[in-house]
Amino acid sequence: MATRRGILFVILRMLLLLFAVSVLSFVLVAMAPIDPLVAYVGPSSTLSEEAKEEIVEHWGLSDPLPARYLAWAGNILRGDFGDSITYQRPVADVIRERFLLSFVLMMLAWGLSGVLGFFLGIASGIRGGSVFDRAVKVFCLVLQSAPAFWIGLLVLSFFAVRLGWFPIGMAVPMGKLAADVTVADRIHHLVLPVLTLTVVSIGKITLYTRQKLVETMGSDFILFARARGETQGQIIRRHAIRNIALPAVTVQFASFSELFGGMTLAETVFAWPGVGSAMTAAALNGDVPLLLGTALIGALFVFFGNLIANVLYGVLDPRVREGGGYA
Amino acid sequence: MAPGMEPILSVEELAVSFSMYDRGLRKADLAVIRSLSLDVRPGEVLGVIGSSGSGKSLLAHAIMGILPPNATVRGEVLYRGEPLTEARLRGLRGREIAFIPQSVDYLDPLMRVGRQVVGTFGTRAAQEAIFERYRLGAGVARMYPFQLSGGMARRVLFATAAVGGDVKLVVADEPTPGLGPDLAAKMMKHFREFADAGAGVLLITHDVDLALGYADRIAVFYAGATVEIATAAEFAAGGAALRHPYSRAFSDALPQNRFLPIPGSQPYAGSLPEGCPFAARCPERTEACLAGDVPMRDLRGGKVRCVHAA
């Protein structure tokens, strides 16, 4: 691959994606029954009609849709995402502060579900058709069909309410000065949200790994390895894992979209002060600038997940990396 | 081939059937191989020929113990005079008994060829020596299977058999399809090298010419049964030198002989008839042919499964 052209192409694709996402979300929000003015001043405002007219005029709310989009997009390009109504601060600041918290939550759940799901899938696939395998399959299908917030509530009511092992929400203990918060406090608060998001994400990767293992174990090169005297354990370590790991890693990176969606719901349940709960708050308050800002961040996050999946395939798979080769 | 030498491998009335779901949940047994008998002696190449669906590949898989789990095997496989049990096979595969498969698909696509040839029993040094013997350049060990040319892939598969060091039996399943005549002949020379080193070679092939050119004896399969075992010279001569009507017809159908086809087709697995499987197409058929299973018997230094042969 001509690397420089490849990178240009990737950047172009990213810009196109962001453009499409921004247009779509802008149009959707414009068509939604949200009155930005009401959202800003509140439904029981005592503002006079003339004053309201002036604000509408000042904001350009009566301009045609394309003009409004261009004004907004132009500001975004200059780094101005507008002000959040909910938090009374610039959207860029809100996202910057919260993204790290969401990122920690997502990456922990992503890594855990990936590693656990991979090994669970292998353990289940090796015993294809057994009771254990069928139990794992049912378990994963149930998890995949269960909504994230419901699982979050179950986890919350069991571990936090019934057993009282973990706090019921937030990222740090309530009423504690920021300077006094310890790492242990942070970890203590992370456990349940991470657990929830891990459980929500584990079904997909487990089922995928299991399916891929069953497929691989039926292939000719496994048959040949057996005919050459390799034991089941050697076959799995030397051949099966090697052939499943790559597609599994790819699937895991490509699942950033589900991860982001699950994160939004889990954060809301646990009052985790990340991007997801901000997004929910923005949607409930008609906070258009924040909603649009988080939508763009979400799109960017998912895009990078898919990009990494593509790049990894090229780096790790010898058939792509050394394609053409000597033959 | 010294007469009286104990065979390395002997297969006695081997039968393979698969249990399959027939209409809903009723299980049915599908008999694919009915009665295969042959023996391979040290230092010889035994060519196994027969049309597609006669059970050739399954024979190889049955010997190597790599049939799918729904297969049932009956009959006896003896290795150096003793039954080749599952446990015994586990210790012999990859060391004394080597399998050479059909295509590069039998190599792990993501493992470098050198490491793969070394496998679990070979050594790096042995692999390098064998690569040199097979004229595989130094770079080949670092290639992945998809980078190999057809001829290279074949030599790599041969190398997997030789790397164990102490090979006594080579089972090859269609090792030459898609190769030009020159390359195929080279591959056959490698089989001869195995045999000349004292190993027995079971060579399953579609290519009758190659089998005739390089094998010592030929086993002819028809519809899941061995019908005759003859020397390669007898098979090449054809006609009266052969013992079974099917092998005679097979030999007659070769282009260098009379190029004569015989009418009809081989019965399918699952609808194998009682008695001699070839009876429906045989010009010498009598009532006796359909009376029950025909045993394999010795005749004129070879073997035949026919009530009339003399």
Interface residues (C-beta under 8 A of the other chain):
Chain A: S219 D220 F221 L223 F224 A225 R226 A227 R228 G229 E230 T231 Q234 R238 H239 R242 N243 L246 D317 P318 R319 E322 G325 Y326 A327
Chain B: H61 M64 G65 I66 R90 G91 L92 R93 G94 R95 A98 F99 P101 S103 D105 Y106 L107 D108 P109 L110 M111 G119 T120 F121 G139 M143 Y144 F146 Q147 L148 S149 T160
